[in-house]
Amino acid sequence: MDLFIYSDESGVFDKIHNEIFVYDGLIFLGKEEKDDYNRKYLTAEKAIRYGKYSHDEEQMGVMN
């Protein structure tokens, strides 16, 4: 089985400079699952880019 892990962080892990640090990530259990979510992401990104959703809907997450 292939395991795909994607992670991202925002801010500096240092209370002196930033009070909040955000770390998130995705784990996919196999290439098929990763490819499926990639297609969903690209579809949502195109819909947002071409104005299909309002700003409020974008903030709520169009991939649900």
DAFENDA-V199481 format. One line per field, one symbol per residue. ss: DSSP state (A for helix, B for strand, O for the rest). burial: I if it has 16 or more other ideal C-beta (glycine too) atoms within 10 Angstrom, else O. A space follows every 50 residues. Layout:
ss: ???
burial: ???
//
This chain:
ss: OOBBBBBBBBOOOOOOOOOOOBBBBBBBBOAAAAAAAAAAAAAAAAAAAO OOOOAAAAAAOOOO
burial: OOOOOOOOOOOOOOOOOOOOOOOOOOOIOOOOOIOOOOOOOOOIOOOOOO OOOOOOOOOOOIOO
//
